[in-house]
């Protein structure tokens, strides 16, 4: 009798594990980065499907290539329209994996829309505290500007219609940033109380970045770290928006819902195709 009971228990466990593997994972939505398109995330789709067979994966086909330079709030609104039917049918919630600028699109969506039901928000090398650096990208897009004067363009009415200007953050010109930024500053400042309540409904915030990124500047911005007015990088716990809990980051941290990964040896354009990054930093949060 004991042998039969044990065999029955093992069989039941196998069935439950198989059920979980096939249908038990939440839908995953992917958002690509700037100057790129949804096809660049196909490797991530494969990683997810291999790790969790049966998981619904939605690779968002929106704001591809040249359209990725459109105003950030336009992208947020467009993505919301694309994914709202998916979210409304996901009774157990969804997980987001959002790469580079896509992490900013996803965060704008999370903060601005109260019915998002995002469980894990995986921000993959995204400038969550802003971008401020001389990079090949800046030289290509704005060849007549440097890090120290690009604020003259980005913090203007015209500049705020260009996506990367919407998250440009100049630590030496904070008054202009606060006056002109209509995307990043509202997200980080707590000026919209509902942004905080919406953000805090996320169950797990996963922040992935590393010192060899080469594009996100400072690279610690992927972890909400940023420069002070002496251009020394301070961790997210020292940022004003954390100390004041402006949008709920401190609360998430105190409740153990922030998971920070510092991965060396990965360049910016490789985060979303790196299997080790997926296995170590992403797969554990696709529940």
N, C-alpha and C positions, 0 to 999 in steps of 0.2 A: 504493500500500500504506500509506503514511504517513497519507493522508487517511482511508482506511478505518479504520485503527487509532485515529486521533484521534476519528472519529465514534463508534466503538464505545465509547471511553472516556467521551465526553460522555454517550452514552446510558446507560451503566452508572451514571455519577454522578447523572443525573436520576432513575433508578430508586431508587438508594440514598437520595437526598434525599426522594423521595416516600414511600418506606417509613418513613423516620425521622419524617416529618411525620404520617403516618397512624397508625402503631402504635408509634413509638419512644419516646414519653414515658411516664414513670412515672405511675401513678394519683395524683390529687390529692384530698386530703380537706380539707374546710372546716369550721371551727367558729365559730359566731356568738358575740356578746357578751352582756352582762347586760341584763335587761329587754328582750330581743329574741328572735327566733326564726330558724329556718333560712332562712326566705323572704327575710330581709334580705341574705343572701349570694348571691342569684340573679344580681345584677349581676356578681359575681366569677365565677360559673359561666360567664356569657356571655363575659366577657373571655378566660377560659382557652380555651374552645371555639373562639372566633374566632382566637386566636393559634396554637393547637395543635389543629387538627381531629383528631378521633379519640381524644383523651386521655380516659381514664375519669375523671370528676369525681364525687365523692361529697360531697354537701352534708348534713352530719350532722343528722338530724332527731331531736334529743334536747335535753332540758332547755330547752324553749322557754318564753318569757314568765315566768310566776310561778315555774316550776320552775327558772329560772336563778338563783334565790336560795337554792337548796338547798346544803347543805354541799359544799365543793369536792371532798373525797375521794369523796363519793357520786356526784358528776358524773364524776369521773375513772373510777371503776369502771363507771358506766353507759356512758360513751363507749367504754371498752375492750371491753365486751361487744358494742357495736354494730359496731365496726370490726375486731375480731379476724378475722372471716372474710375481709374484704377484704385485710388485711395478710398473712394466711397464704397467700393466692393470688397475692400480688405478689412474684414471685421476684426482681425487680430493685429492690425497695423501693418506698416511697411518699414523696410530698411533702406536708407539712402547711402550710396557711395558716390561721392562727388569730388572730381579731380580738378585741382588748380582753380581757375576762375569758376569752374562749375561748383566748387565748394561755397563760393560767395552767392551764386544764384540760389543754391539750395538753402543757404542760411537765410537769405532774404525771404524765401518762400516760407520757411519755418516760422520766422518772426512775424510775418505779415498776415498769415492765414491761420485762424484759430482752429480749424478742423483738420489739421494736417495728419494726425495720428502716426507720426514718425516715431519709431521705437529706437533704432540705432541710427545716428547721424555720423557717418564716417567721412571726415574731412581729410582728403588725401593731398597733402602739399598745397594748401590753399592759404592765401595771405589774410587770415582772419583779423589781424590787427592792422593790416594795411601793407602797402608796398612802398619802399623808398630806396631805390638803388640804381646805380649805373649798370645795366646789363645789356647783353646783345639784343634783347627784345626791345628795350628802350631806344637803343641806337638805331634799330631798324624802323620802328614806328615813328619816332620823333627825332630824326637825325640832327636837328638844329638845337636840341635841348640836352642838358645834363641833369643829373639828379638834383642839383642845387637850384635850378631855375625852372624845372618843368612845372612847378606849382603855378607859374604865371599862365600856363595853358590849362592845366587840369582844374585849377580853382577859378574857372571862368564859366560863364553860361554856356559857351560852346563846348568847352572841355567836358562838362558834366553830361554830355551826350555821347561820350566815348567810354566804352566799358571800363578800361583799365584806369581811367581817371576817376571813376566812381569809387575806387578803393585805394587811390593814391593818398598817402598820409605823410605829410612833411612835418617832422618833429620840430623844425626850426621856424615854421610858419603856421602855428596851431590856430591862431585867430582867423586866418584866411580859410584854413581847413574847416573849422567849426561853422563859419559863415556860409561857405560855398558847397560843402559836401552834402549832397542830398541822398546818399546811399549809405556809405560806411559810417559816417558820423551818427545818423539816426539809429542805425543798428546797434552801435556801441555805447550810445550816450544815455539810454534809458529815458529819452524825451517822450517816447510813446509807451505808456504803461502796458498796453496790451502786447507789445513786442516781448516784454519780459515774461508775461504769463504764458504766451505761446511757446517761447523758447524752452521754458522750464518743464513742459510736458514731454520733452525728449527723455527717454529712459537712459540711454547710453550715448555719450559724446566721445567719439574716438578721434584723436588729433595725431596725424602722422606727418613727419617731416624729418629733415636731417641736414647736417652741415655741408654736405657735398651737393646740395640741390642746384646751386648755381643760378637760379632765377628768382625765387622768392627771397626778398631782401628786406629786413634780415630774415634768415631762414627760420628763426624762432617765431616769426609771425604765424607760421603754420601751427604753433602751439599757443597763440595769443600773446606771445612776447613781443616787445618792440623797443625802439630807441627811446631814451630820454632826451632832454634838451642838450645834453653833452655828447650825444650820439653813442652812448653806452647802452648796450642791450640789457633790458630788465625783463625778468620772467613774468608770466601772466599774473602771478600773485602780487606783483608790485604795481600793476597797472591801475589807474584810477577807476576804470570801469569794473575791475574786479573788487577793489576795496569797497566801492559803493554798492556793489552787487547790481549794477545798472541794468543788466539784462538777464541776470540769474546765474552767471558763471560761478560766482562764489558759492551759491547754494548747491549747484550741481557738484562742485568740488567737495564741499563738506559732506555731501551725501554719498560720496564715492562713485559718482556717475561720470567722471571724466577719466579717460584712459589715454595717456600720452606715450607716444612711441618716437624715440629718437634713433633713427637708423642711418648709419654711415654708409658711404660708398654708393649711394643711389643718386643719379643725376635727375633733374626735374622731369625730363621727357621719358623717364623709365619707370616712374612710380606705378603706373597703371598696367604695366606689362611685366612686372617683377613677381615671379611666383613666390619667392621667399617672403616678400612684403605681404602678399595675400595670405599665405599660410600663417604668418606670425601675428599680423596686425589686423587683418580684416575678417578672415573666416570665423574666429571665435565669437564675433559679434553678430553673425548672421543667424539668429535664433528663430 
